[in-house]
């Protein structure tokens, strides 16, 4: 069994290798090592400890399956892979729980910038992060974008948040808000048009589609 001092020097890849070679304790060490970071990503999204606990367990069950099936190929990137899973599992939960739509808006409106967590507009910001400086710039742009979205009319803001933050399709949005798909698409187009106007007024360079 690894001691605390030993595990601090053992890489994620080494812990994974030890687990695959039969050392179950190595996986438990890996879980403890990243629990706080991964749990904070989930909790920021779903705003419920009970739900976060369930998603956290499902994420690590998924990781065990991937490892045991020999499908893990993220050498040197385990933490990034883990946080991405946490993010995706949380979004999937929000998408599948129509009555939990308020959680999505609560997550968007929150202004929590905890260490290890993703920013508000994950789909917008994540792909831009390649270095510490770029990460800071992406965070700034995501915050600016969020604040501009809050200036949109409520019906347009609702559709844009559900589309870009919730990753919902137009049909899914229509089902959630009780409107037909043409109305939803119209609100989205007008909202994006207005958002581009606001971006131009503020003389900032952010691309939205």
C-alpha positions in Angstrom: 0.0 0.0 0.0 1.3 3.5 -0.9 2.0 6.0 1.9 1.0 9.7 1.7 4.6 10.7 0.9 5.0 8.1 -1.8 1.7 8.9 -3.6 2.6 12.6 -3.8 5.5 11.6 -6.1 3.6 9.0 -8.1 2.2 10.2 -11.4 -1.4 9.5 -12.5 -0.1 7.2 -15.3 1.9 5.2 -12.8 -1.1 4.8 -10.5 -3.2 3.7 -13.5 -0.6 1.2 -14.5 -0.3 -0.2 -11.0 -4.1 -0.5 -10.8 -4.2 -2.4 -14.2 -1.5 -4.7 -12.7 -3.8 -5.6 -9.8 -3.2 -3.0 -7.2 -6.7 -1.8 -6.3 -5.3 0.6 -3.7 -3.7 2.6 -6.5 -7.1 3.4 -8.0 -8.4 4.5 -4.6 -5.3 6.8 -4.3 -6.1 8.2 -7.8 -9.7 8.9 -6.8 -8.7 10.7 -3.6 -6.1 12.7 -5.4 -8.6 14.3 -7.7 -11.8 14.1 -5.7 -12.0 17.7 -4.7 -11.3 19.1 -8.2 -13.7 16.8 -10.0 -16.5 17.1 -7.4 -16.3 21.0 -7.5 -16.8 20.9 -11.3 -19.9 18.7 -10.9 -21.3 20.7 -8.0 -20.9 24.0 -9.8 -23.0 22.6 -12.6 -25.8 20.8 -10.8 -26.0 22.8 -7.5 -27.1 19.8 -5.5 -24.8 17.7 -3.3 -27.0 14.6 -3.6 -27.0 14.8 -7.4 -23.2 15.7 -7.4 -22.5 12.5 -5.3 -24.4 10.4 -7.8 -22.7 11.9 -10.8 -19.3 11.6 -9.1 -19.8 7.9 -8.6 -21.0 7.4 -12.2 -17.9 9.2 -13.5 -15.5 6.9 -11.6 -17.5 3.8 -12.6 -17.1 5.0 -16.2 -13.3 5.4 -15.7 -13.0 1.9 -14.3 -14.9 0.5 -17.3 -12.6 2.4 -19.7 -9.4 1.3 -17.9 -10.5 -2.3 -17.6 -11.5 -2.4 -21.3 -8.2 -1.1 -22.4 -9.8 2.0 -23.9 -7.9 4.6 -21.9 -5.4 6.5 -24.2 -5.1 9.9 -22.4 -1.4 9.3 -21.3 -0.2 12.3 -19.2 -3.7 13.9 -19.4 -5.7 12.0 -16.8 -6.8 15.1 -14.8 -8.0 16.9 -17.9 -9.8 13.7 -19.1 -11.4 13.4 -15.7 -12.7 17.0 -15.5 -14.0 16.7 -19.0 -16.0 13.6 -18.0 -17.3 15.4 -14.9 -18.4 18.3 -17.1 -20.1 16.1 -19.7 -21.9 13.9 -17.2 -23.2 17.0 -15.4 -24.5 18.5 -18.7 -26.1 15.1 -19.6 -27.9 15.1 -16.3 -29.2 18.6 -16.9 -30.3 17.7 -20.4 -32.2 14.6 -19.3 -34.0 16.4 -16.4 -36.5 18.7 -17.9 -37.9 19.7 -14.5 -34.4 20.7 -13.4 -34.1 23.5 -15.9 -33.7 26.0 -13.1 -30.4 24.3 -12.1 -29.0 25.2 -15.5 -29.8 28.8 -15.1 -28.6 28.9 -11.6 -25.3 27.4 -12.8 -25.0 30.1 -15.5 -25.9 32.9 -13.2 -23.5 31.9 -10.4 -20.3 33.9 -10.2 -18.2 31.1 -8.6 -14.6 31.0 -9.8 -13.3 28.1 -7.6 -9.9 26.7 -8.4 -10.0 23.6 -10.6 -13.5 24.4 -12.0 -14.5 25.4 -15.5 -15.8 28.8 -16.4 -19.4 29.7 -17.3 -19.3 29.2 -21.0 -17.4 25.9 -21.1 -18.0 25.1 -24.7 -16.8 28.5 -25.7 -13.8 28.8 -23.4 -12.4 25.3 -23.0 -11.1 24.9 -26.6 -9.2 28.2 -26.3 -7.1 27.1 -23.3 -3.6 26.1 -24.3 -1.4 28.0 -21.8 -1.8 29.9 -18.5 -2.0 33.3 -20.3 -4.6 32.0 -22.8 -6.5 30.4 -19.9 -6.8 33.8 -18.2 -7.9 35.5 -21.4 -10.5 32.8 -22.1 -11.8 33.3 -18.6 -12.1 37.0 -19.1 -13.9 36.6 -22.4 -16.3 34.0 -21.0 -17.1 36.4 -18.2 -17.7 39.3 -20.6 -19.8 37.1 -22.8 -21.9 36.0 -19.8 -22.5 39.6 -18.8 -23.6 40.6 -22.3 -26.0 37.6 -22.5 -27.6 38.8 -19.3 -28.5 42.1 -21.1 -30.6 40.3 -23.7 -34.4 40.1 -23.6 -35.5 37.2 -21.3 -36.9 35.0 -24.0 -33.8 35.3 -26.2 -31.5 34.9 -23.2 -33.3 31.7 -22.2 -32.8 30.1 -25.6 -29.2 31.0 -25.9 -28.3 29.7 -22.5 -30.1 26.4 -23.1 -28.4 26.1 -26.5 -24.9 27.0 -25.7 -24.6 26.4 -22.0 -26.9 23.4 -21.8 -25.9 21.9 -25.2 -29.6 21.3 -26.0 -30.9 20.9 -29.5 -33.7 23.3 -30.7 -36.3 20.5 -30.4 -35.2 19.8 -26.8 -35.4 23.6 -26.0 -38.9 23.7 -27.5 -40.0 20.9 -25.4 -38.6 22.5 -22.2 -40.1 25.9 -22.7 -43.4 24.8 -24.3 -42.9 26.6 -27.6 -42.7 25.4 -31.2 -39.3 24.9 -32.8 -39.7 27.8 -35.2 -40.3 30.2 -32.3 -37.2 28.9 -30.6 -35.1 29.2 -33.6 -36.3 32.7 -34.2 -35.5 33.8 -30.6 -32.1 32.3 -31.0 -31.4 34.2 -34.3 -32.6 37.5 -32.8 -30.6 36.9 -29.6 -27.4 36.1 -31.5 -27.9 39.2 -33.6 -28.5 41.4 -30.6 -25.5 39.8 -28.8 -23.2 40.6 -31.8 -24.5 44.2 -31.7 -23.6 44.4 -28.0 -20.1 43.0 -28.6 -19.6 45.6 -31.3 -20.8 48.4 -29.1 -18.3 47.4 -26.4 -15.5 47.1 -29.0 -14.4 43.7 -27.9 -13.3 40.8 -30.1 -15.4 37.7 -29.3 -17.0 35.5 -31.9 -20.4 34.1 -31.3 -22.5 31.8 -33.6 
